[in-house]
Amino acid sequence: MSSIYDPFMSNFPSVDPSTDPAGYAQQAFGPDLIKNGNFAQNQTNPPGTWSTGNIPGWNWTGPAPEVIHGPYGGDPAHHISPLGSGFFFDSEASPGNTKIFQTIQPLPLAAGVHETIQVAFENIGGQTTSIHDVLHVTLGNASLDISVNDFKDAQGHIDYNHTHQFTLDTYAFNPLDPSSILHPAPIVTTIQEIGPDAAHGNVGFAVTGVSAHSDLIPFLTV
């Protein structure tokens, strides 16, 4: 699991989710803030096919985003193994260069927002995610670049088609205005493949799930 923080948050005591996930989970509260985080809403396409521009809850810039209903590909060994619904957003498909985003609203009394994203490095019938590109994810002022190195084992072998979990954390209020915790500002989260192959390929990063929750990061320690 990888984690990255809003740099301003490093000034405050907090639980590190990468070393103490159980302690961190105790700080989260409320419902999932992401709409259609499993990309399944309104999808009627059968397994092995895809739809474009049908992604309720998300906005986008660039070409219409493609949502694939797994399993997809030729050899069963090359099938994505997505969590939950079996749908995933392909960051580079047909032809890519798409940024998806949505605005989330933290709950009152939330000090921060914790986001989890599930991603797989694809191998579809021998076509793979570009090793030159990254999946750029933002959450407010925090950002994370997911690359091929995040899917390699100790011997350098790429773990294709299996989801890996990544996390981001950011503030939900203005630390210089304590009263703002009663009405946290909306936060935008974005997902986009960036790199030399992002605009013209056909196999990108498989985003199988996104979730976000309000949390109490700056105020609780264990």
N, C-alpha and C positions, 0 to 999 in steps of 0.2 A: 504494500500500500504506500502511495506517495502522498505527501501533504505539503501545502505551501500556505503561508500566512500573508495577510495584508501587513506590510512592513511596520505600520504604525502600531499594530497590535503587540509587537515584540516588547513594548514598553510596559505591558501589563502582565501580571501573573496569570497563567492559564494552564490547562491540561493539554498536553501534546497528543493528538489522536494517533500519531504514528508509533508512539511508544506506550501509550496507555489508552487504547480504544474503549475499554470498559469504563474508565473514569470519565472519558470524554462524553460517552453516550449518556451519562447521568446528567449532563448539562443541557442536552437537547430537549425541546418541548414543543407541543403543538403539532398540527397536521403538516403533511408534506406541502411545501409552498409551490412546487413545480406542477404545472398543468400538463397532463399527458406525457409524463416522464418515461413511460415505456413505449411511446409512439404507437400504441394500439388503437387509440380512439378513432372511430369511423373507418377503420381499415377492413375491407371485405375481400381483398385479394388473397387467393389461396397460397399455400406454402410453395416456395420456389419462384414466386413472382414478386412484382413491386408496383408501387404507385408513386406518382410525382405530384407535388403541390397539395397533398392531402395530409396536413400535419397540424390539427387543431391545437390551440394553446401556444403555438410557436409562431413567430414572425420570421421573415428571412429577407436577405438581399442576395442578388445574383440569381442564377438559374433555380428553378423550382426544386426543392429538396426531394430526395428519393428515399422512401421507406420500403425496406425489403422484408418480406415474410419468410423467415428461415424455416427449414434448412434450405440453403441455396448453393448451387454449384454442381459439379460433376461427381467426383469421387466422394463418398460419404465422409471420408477422413478430412475432406476440405470443407465440411459444413461448419458454419458458425454455430456455436452452442450458446445462444443468447439466454439471459435470465428472463423469468416472468413470461411475457406474452408471446415471445418468439419473433417479435418485430425489432428491426433496428434501423437507425438512420445511417446511411452510407455517406461519408463526408466528401467523397470524390465522384460519385456515380452521376453519369449522364448530364453534363460532363464534369461536375464539381464546381469549385470556386464559389460555393454557397456558404453563407453565414446564417445560422439560425440563432434566435435570441428570444428571450421573454423577460418581462418585468415581474418581479416577485415582491410581495408585501410582507415584511417581517411583522410578527405579532407585537403589541405593546409590551414593554418591559424586556424585549429582546435586546441584548447587548451586541449580538452578532448573528451571522448566518453561516451554517455549515452545509456545504454541498458535496455530494458524492456522485461520481460519474463512473459508469461501467463501460469499458472500451476493449475491443478485440483488434488485433493486427491480422488482417485478412489474407487468406490464400484461397482463391476461388478458381479451381481448375488450372492452377499454375500462375494465375495473375495475382499479384500481391500488392498490398499497401506499399506506397513509395517509401523507400528507406531514406529518401532525401527530404521528406516533408515532416511536419509536426502537426499535431492537433492542438490548436491554441484555444484554451478555455479561460474565460474571465468570469469573475463574480465581484461586482463592484470594483474596488481598487486592487483586488487580488487577481493574479493570472498564473497560468500553468501551461507549459508546453510539454506535450506527451510525444515521445519519439520512439523509434525502433528500439533504442537501448532499454526502454522500460519493459520490453517484452522478451528480453534475452535472459537465458539462464547463466549459471556460473561458467559454463563452457562456451558461451557466446551463441548458442543456438536460439533461434527465434521461436517463441511459443505461439504458433499461428492458431487463430480461430478460437481462442479461449479468452473469456473476459477477465480483465484485471481492473482493480478498483483504485480510483484516485480521489483525492479530496482537496477542497479549497475552503478557506475561512476568511471572512471579512467583517468589518464593523457594520452594524445596523443603525447606529446613532452617531451623533457628533460628540466626541469626547470632551470638546470644549464647551458644550451646552448640555449639562446633565439632564435638563428637563426634556430634551429631545427623545429620551428613552421611552417616554410616554406615547410618542408618535413617531416611530422609526420611519425614515425615508424609504421609498421604494428603491429596489436594487435591480440592476440589469445583469443577466448572465448570458454569455454568448459562447458559441461553439463554431469553430471554423478550421478547416485544414489550410495550412500555409506552407508554401514551398514551391520549387520549380515545376512540380508535376501536378499541383493542386487544380489547375484550370483545364487540364486536357486529358486526365486519366479516366479510368472506369472503375477502379477498385480503391476505396479509401479506408479510413478507420471506421470500424463498425461500432457505433454508439448504441449500446443495448439498454441503457437506463440512466436516468438523471433524477436525483431527488435532493431536496434542500429543506432544512429545518431551522427554526429560530433556536438560539442557544444563549448561554450565559457566560461566554468565554472569559471576559475580563474579570469576573467577580468570584469565580469558584476555583478552588484548587483542591487536590487530594494528595 
